Amino acid sequence: MEINGVELEDLDILDLEVAEKYERALKGVDGMGERVKDLTIVESIRLQCNAIFKIFNDLFGEGTDKKIFGDKVNLMTCLKAFEELVTQVNSSNGEVEKMLNKYSPNRASRRRKK
């Protein structure tokens, strides 16, 4: 998996432990819009970037934030990296849905009618 031009180990989101860790990590950004509403720009950037740094460290190990972002704390870079992560995880989920749809009850009943 590549995030912000840095190669990371692939995240096997279909593994139960990894999926649980991913869901726990994402809870750190739940309601972020509400939390930053009354903050200054500096406080908002710090809070959001630190939440994203924590997600990467929780999922890929301590220090991953430094590998991906170096010493920079840039909100746009953090948001893009987070978006890359979510997009790549969601593509795995899409593949599973596609497989499962092949065997859905509706499809099976349509085949019997032929």
TORPA-4810 file (N, C-alpha, C, O; in nm, 3 decimals):
<nodes>
NODE_1_0.085_-0.116_0.000_0.000_0.000_0.000_0.090_0.123_0.000_0.186_0.132_0.077_M
NODE_2_0.057_0.217_-0.087_0.136_0.340_-0.094_0.053_0.458_-0.044_-0.058_0.481_-0.090_E
NODE_3_0.110_0.531_0.052_0.046_0.648_0.109_0.144_0.764_0.103_0.255_0.755_0.156_I
NODE_4_0.103_0.872_0.040_0.185_0.992_0.029_0.324_0.959_-0.029_0.425_1.016_0.012_N
NODE_5_0.327_0.867_-0.124_0.451_0.828_-0.188_0.538_0.734_-0.106_0.649_0.703_-0.148_G
NODE_6_0.490_0.689_0.009_0.566_0.600_0.096_0.502_0.462_0.093_0.381_0.449_0.113_V
NODE_7_0.582_0.361_0.067_0.532_0.224_0.062_0.518_0.169_0.204_0.613_0.167_0.281_E
NODE_8_0.397_0.124_0.236_0.368_0.063_0.365_0.324_-0.081_0.341_0.288_-0.118_0.229_L
NODE_9_0.328_-0.161_0.445_0.278_-0.298_0.432_0.130_-0.293_0.397_0.059_-0.202_0.439_E
NODE_10_0.084_-0.389_0.320_-0.057_-0.393_0.286_-0.138_-0.418_0.412_-0.098_-0.493_0.500_D
NODE_11_-0.251_-0.354_0.418_-0.341_-0.368_0.532_-0.447_-0.469_0.493_-0.530_-0.442_0.406_L
NODE_12_-0.445_-0.585_0.558_-0.543_-0.690_0.528_-0.671_-0.660_0.605_-0.695_-0.717_0.712_D
NODE_13_-0.753_-0.572_0.551_-0.873_-0.525_0.619_-0.976_-0.636_0.636_-1.071_-0.620_0.712_I
NODE_14_-0.959_-0.746_0.568_-1.053_-0.858_0.581_-1.016_-0.952_0.694_-1.089_-1.047_0.723_L
NODE_15_-0.904_-0.926_0.759_-0.864_-0.999_0.878_-0.936_-0.934_0.997_-0.934_-0.812_1.010_D
NODE_16_-0.998_-1.013_1.081_-1.079_-0.962_1.191_-1.002_-0.865_1.281_-1.051_-0.757_1.312_L
NODE_17_-0.881_-0.903_1.323_-0.803_-0.817_1.413_-0.769_-0.684_1.347_-0.776_-0.579_1.411_E
NODE_18_-0.732_-0.688_1.220_-0.698_-0.567_1.147_-0.822_-0.479_1.130_-0.814_-0.357_1.146_V
NODE_19_-0.935_-0.541_1.098_-1.060_-0.466_1.082_-1.100_-0.398_1.213_-1.144_-0.283_1.213_A
NODE_20_-1.084_-0.468_1.323_-1.115_-0.408_1.453_-1.023_-0.291_1.483_-1.067_-0.186_1.530_E
NODE_21_-0.895_-0.309_1.454_-0.798_-0.203_1.477_-0.831_-0.081_1.389_-0.820_0.033_1.434_K
NODE_22_-0.870_-0.107_1.265_-0.906_0.000_1.170_-1.029_0.077_1.221_-1.029_0.201_1.221_Y
NODE_23_-1.131_0.005_1.264_-1.252_0.071_1.315_-1.221_0.154_1.440_-1.271_0.266_1.454_E
NODE_24_-1.140_0.098_1.530_-1.102_0.174_1.651_-1.025_0.300_1.613_-1.048_0.407_1.669_R
NODE_25_-0.934_0.286_1.517_-0.853_0.401_1.476_-0.940_0.510_1.415_-0.917_0.629_1.440_A
NODE_26_-1.038_0.472_1.335_-1.124_0.571_1.271_-1.211_0.647_1.370_-1.254_0.759_1.342_L
NODE_27_-1.238_0.587_1.484_-1.319_0.655_1.585_-1.252_0.785_1.631_-1.318_0.876_1.682_K
NODE_28_-1.121_0.793_1.613_-1.047_0.914_1.650_-1.083_1.036_1.567_-1.057_1.149_1.608_G
NODE_29_-1.142_1.014_1.451_-1.180_1.128_1.367_-1.331_1.148_1.362_-1.380_1.239_1.295_V
NODE_30_-1.406_1.064_1.433_-1.551_1.082_1.441_-1.582_1.218_1.502_-1.525_1.255_1.604_D
NODE_31_-1.671_1.290_1.440_-1.713_1.420_1.492_-1.607_1.526_1.490_-1.615_1.624_1.564_G
NODE_32_-1.506_1.509_1.406_-1.395_1.604_1.402_-1.444_1.745_1.366_-1.396_1.844_1.422_M
NODE_33_-1.537_1.754_1.273_-1.588_1.885_1.233_-1.645_1.963_1.351_-1.626_2.084_1.361_G
NODE_34_-1.713_1.893_1.438_-1.771_1.957_1.556_-1.662_1.998_1.656_-1.671_2.103_1.718_E
NODE_35_-1.560_1.914_1.669_-1.453_1.943_1.766_-1.367_2.062_1.726_-1.314_2.132_1.813_R
NODE_36_-1.353_2.086_1.596_-1.265_2.196_1.552_-1.341_2.326_1.528_-1.281_2.429_1.498_V
NODE_37_-1.471_2.321_1.540_-1.556_2.435_1.507_-1.513_2.565_1.574_-1.507_2.668_1.507_K
NODE_38_-1.484_2.564_1.701_-1.451_2.687_1.774_-1.303_2.704_1.801_-1.263_2.789_1.882_D
NODE_39_-1.220_2.624_1.735_-1.075_2.634_1.756_-1.013_2.735_1.660_-1.072_2.770_1.558_L
NODE_40_-0.893_2.780_1.695_-0.818_2.864_1.602_-0.766_2.776_1.490_-0.771_2.654_1.500_T
NODE_41_-0.717_2.836_1.384_-0.662_2.759_1.272_-0.548_2.670_1.320_-0.540_2.552_1.283_I
NODE_42_-0.461_2.725_1.400_-0.346_2.649_1.450_-0.392_2.529_1.533_-0.344_2.418_1.514_V
NODE_43_-0.485_2.553_1.624_-0.537_2.444_1.708_-0.608_2.338_1.624_-0.596_2.219_1.650_E
NODE_44_-0.681_2.383_1.522_-0.754_2.292_1.434_-0.658_2.204_1.355_-0.677_2.082_1.346_S
NODE_45_-0.555_2.263_1.299_-0.455_2.187_1.223_-0.388_2.085_1.314_-0.373_1.968_1.277_I
NODE_46_-0.347_2.129_1.432_-0.278_2.040_1.525_-0.368_1.922_1.564_-0.324_1.807_1.562_R
NODE_47_-0.492_1.949_1.599_-0.584_1.843_1.642_-0.609_1.743_1.529_-0.602_1.622_1.551_L
NODE_48_-0.639_1.792_1.410_-0.669_1.702_1.298_-0.548_1.621_1.255_-0.558_1.501_1.233_Q
NODE_49_-0.433_1.687_1.243_-0.313_1.615_1.200_-0.271_1.512_1.304_-0.232_1.400_1.269_C
NODE_50_-0.278_1.547_1.432_-0.242_1.451_1.536_-0.335_1.331_1.536_-0.291_1.219_1.563_N
NODE_51_-0.463_1.352_1.507_-0.558_1.241_1.498_-0.520_1.148_1.382_-0.528_1.026_1.395_A
NODE_52_-0.480_1.206_1.270_-0.440_1.126_1.154_-0.307_1.056_1.179_-0.290_0.940_1.141_I
NODE_53_-0.213_1.125_1.243_-0.086_1.061_1.278_-0.113_0.938_1.366_-0.053_0.832_1.346_F
NODE_54_-0.203_0.952_1.461_-0.236_0.842_1.552_-0.296_0.724_1.474_-0.264_0.609_1.503_K
NODE_55_-0.381_0.752_1.378_-0.440_0.644_1.298_-0.331_0.563_1.229_-0.331_0.441_1.236_I
NODE_56_-0.237_0.632_1.163_-0.130_0.560_1.094_-0.041_0.484_1.192_-0.001_0.371_1.163_F
NODE_57_-0.011_0.543_1.306_0.071_0.473_1.406_-0.001_0.353_1.463_0.060_0.248_1.485_N
NODE_58_-0.130_0.366_1.488_-0.208_0.254_1.542_-0.216_0.139_1.442_-0.210_0.022_1.481_D
NODE_59_-0.230_0.171_1.314_-0.246_0.067_1.213_-0.115_0.004_1.167_-0.108_-0.117_1.145_L
NODE_60_-0.011_0.085_1.154_0.113_0.037_1.093_0.233_0.037_1.188_0.342_-0.003_1.150_F
NODE_61_0.213_0.080_1.311_0.322_0.081_1.408_0.374_0.220_1.437_0.367_0.311_1.354_G
NODE_62_0.425_0.234_1.558_0.477_0.362_1.605_0.586_0.414_1.511_0.672_0.338_1.467_E
NODE_63_0.581_0.542_1.480_0.680_0.605_1.393_0.637_0.610_1.247_0.706_0.671_1.165_G
NODE_64_0.526_0.547_1.214_0.478_0.550_1.075_0.445_0.692_1.033_0.465_0.729_0.918_T
NODE_65_0.393_0.772_1.126_0.363_0.912_1.093_0.487_0.985_1.045_0.479_1.067_0.953_D
NODE_66_0.601_0.959_1.106_0.726_1.025_1.066_0.771_0.978_0.928_0.826_1.055_0.850_K
NODE_67_0.747_0.848_0.899_0.783_0.796_0.766_0.700_0.864_0.658_0.753_0.900_0.553_K
NODE_68_0.572_0.881_0.684_0.481_0.934_0.584_0.491_1.086_0.572_0.492_1.140_0.462_I
NODE_69_0.500_1.154_0.686_0.490_1.300_0.685_0.620_1.372_0.719_0.629_1.494_0.705_F
NODE_70_0.721_1.298_0.764_0.844_1.362_0.808_0.814_1.449_0.929_0.737_1.409_1.017_G
NODE_71_0.874_1.566_0.935_0.850_1.657_1.047_0.745_1.762_1.015_0.721_1.852_1.095_D
NODE_72_0.684_1.751_0.898_0.582_1.848_0.855_0.448_1.817_0.921_0.411_1.701_0.939_K
NODE_73_0.377_1.921_0.955_0.241_1.908_1.004_0.156_1.998_0.914_0.131_2.114_0.944_V
NODE_74_0.113_1.940_0.801_0.037_2.014_0.700_-0.099_1.948_0.686_-0.109_1.830_0.653_N
NODE_75_-0.203_2.024_0.711_-0.337_1.967_0.712_-0.375_1.906_0.578_-0.433_1.797_0.576_L
NODE_76_-0.344_1.971_0.469_-0.381_1.918_0.337_-0.309_1.786_0.310_-0.370_1.692_0.259_M
NODE_77_-0.182_1.778_0.344_-0.107_1.654_0.325_-0.166_1.542_0.411_-0.178_1.428_0.366_T
NODE_78_-0.202_1.575_0.534_-0.262_1.475_0.624_-0.396_1.426_0.569_-0.422_1.306_0.567_C
NODE_79_-0.480_1.519_0.526_-0.611_1.481_0.475_-0.601_1.396_0.349_-0.676_1.300_0.332_L
NODE_80_-0.507_1.430_0.261_-0.488_1.351_0.138_-0.439_1.211_0.172_-0.486_1.113_0.112_K
NODE_81_-0.347_1.200_0.266_-0.295_1.068_0.306_-0.407_0.984_0.369_-0.418_0.865_0.342_A
NODE_82_-0.488_1.047_0.451_-0.601_0.978_0.513_-0.699_0.931_0.407_-0.751_0.820_0.414_F
NODE_83_-0.725_1.016_0.309_-0.815_0.980_0.199_-0.760_0.861_0.120_-0.835_0.771_0.082_E
NODE_84_-0.629_0.861_0.095_-0.566_0.748_0.025_-0.587_0.619_0.103_-0.618_0.515_0.045_E
NODE_85_-0.569_0.625_0.234_-0.586_0.507_0.318_-0.729_0.454_0.308_-0.751_0.336_0.284_L
NODE_86_-0.826_0.542_0.327_-0.966_0.501_0.325_-1.004_0.448_0.187_-1.077_0.349_0.177_V
NODE_87_-0.957_0.512_0.082_-0.988_0.467_-0.054_-0.934_0.326_-0.079_-1.003_0.242_-0.136_T
NODE_88_-0.811_0.302_-0.036_-0.752_0.170_-0.057_-0.823_0.063_0.025_-0.841_-0.049_-0.022_Q
NODE_89_-0.861_0.095_0.147_-0.934_0.000_0.230_-1.071_-0.028_0.168_-1.114_-0.143_0.162_V
NODE_90_-1.139_0.076_0.123_-1.271_0.058_0.063_-1.266_-0.023_-0.065_-1.362_-0.093_-0.097_N
NODE_91_-1.156_-0.016_-0.140_-1.146_-0.096_-0.262_-1.144_-0.245_-0.229_-1.197_-0.326_-0.305_S
NODE_92_-1.083_-0.281_-0.116_-1.085_-0.422_-0.072_-1.227_-0.465_-0.039_-1.269_-0.575_-0.074_S
NODE_93_-1.301_-0.377_0.028_-1.439_-0.409_0.062_-1.524_-0.423_-0.063_-1.613_-0.507_-0.068_N
NODE_94_-1.497_-0.341_-0.164_-1.571_-0.348_-0.290_-1.551_-0.481_-0.361_-1.644_-0.535_-0.420_G
NODE_95_-1.430_-0.533_-0.355_-1.400_-0.662_-0.417_-1.481_-0.773_-0.351_-1.532_-0.862_-0.419_E
NODE_96_-1.491_-0.769_-0.219_-1.567_-0.871_-0.146_-1.714_-0.862_-0.183_-1.779_-0.964_-0.207_V
NODE_97_-1.768_-0.740_-0.187_-1.909_-0.724_-0.223_-1.936_-0.780_-0.362_-2.038_-0.844_-0.385_E
NODE_98_-1.845_-0.756_-0.453_-1.860_-0.807_-0.589_-1.866_-0.959_-0.589_-1.950_-1.018_-0.657_K
NODE_99_-1.779_-1.021_-0.512_-1.779_-1.167_-0.502_-1.909_-1.218_-0.443_-1.969_-1.313_-0.494_M
NODE_100_-1.951_-1.154_-0.334_-2.072_-1.199_-0.265_-2.196_-1.181_-0.352_-2.290_-1.261_-0.344_L
NODE_101_-2.198_-1.078_-0.432_-2.314_-1.054_-0.519_-2.333_-1.165_-0.622_-2.445_-1.189_-0.668_N
NODE_102_-2.225_-1.232_-0.656_-2.236_-1.345_-0.750_-2.326_-1.454_-0.693_-2.391_-1.527_-0.768_K
NODE_103_-2.329_-1.464_-0.563_-2.400_-1.574_-0.498_-2.521_-1.527_-0.419_-2.570_-1.598_-0.331_Y
NODE_104_-2.568_-1.409_-0.449_-2.684_-1.357_-0.376_-2.808_-1.439_-0.411_-2.817_-1.495_-0.521_S
NODE_105_-2.903_-1.448_-0.320_-3.024_-1.528_-0.345_-3.100_-1.481_-0.469_-3.155_-1.563_-0.541_P
NODE_106_-3.104_-1.352_-0.494_-3.176_-1.302_-0.611_-3.114_-1.355_-0.740_-3.187_-1.395_-0.831_N
NODE_107_-2.984_-1.357_-0.747_-2.917_-1.407_-0.866_-2.944_-1.556_-0.885_-2.969_-1.603_-0.996_R
NODE_108_-2.938_-1.630_-0.773_-2.961_-1.774_-0.782_-3.103_-1.803_-0.830_-3.123_-1.893_-0.912_A
NODE_109_-3.201_-1.728_-0.781_-3.339_-1.753_-0.825_-3.359_-1.714_-0.971_-3.435_-1.778_-1.043_S
NODE_110_-3.291_-1.609_-1.015_-3.302_-1.570_-1.157_-3.242_-1.678_-1.246_-3.295_-1.704_-1.354_R
NODE_111_-3.135_-1.741_-1.203_-3.071_-1.845_-1.284_-3.162_-1.968_-1.296_-3.167_-2.031_-1.401_R
NODE_112_-3.234_-2.001_-1.187_-3.323_-2.117_-1.190_-3.436_-2.097_-1.292_-3.483_-2.194_-1.351_R
NODE_113_-3.478_-1.973_-1.311_-3.589_-1.945_-1.403_-3.552_-1.969_-1.548_-3.640_-1.990_-1.632_K
NODE_114_-3.423_-1.966_-1.578_-3.379_-1.982_-1.719_-3.391_-2.122_-1.766_-3.358_-2.152_-1.881_K
</nodes>
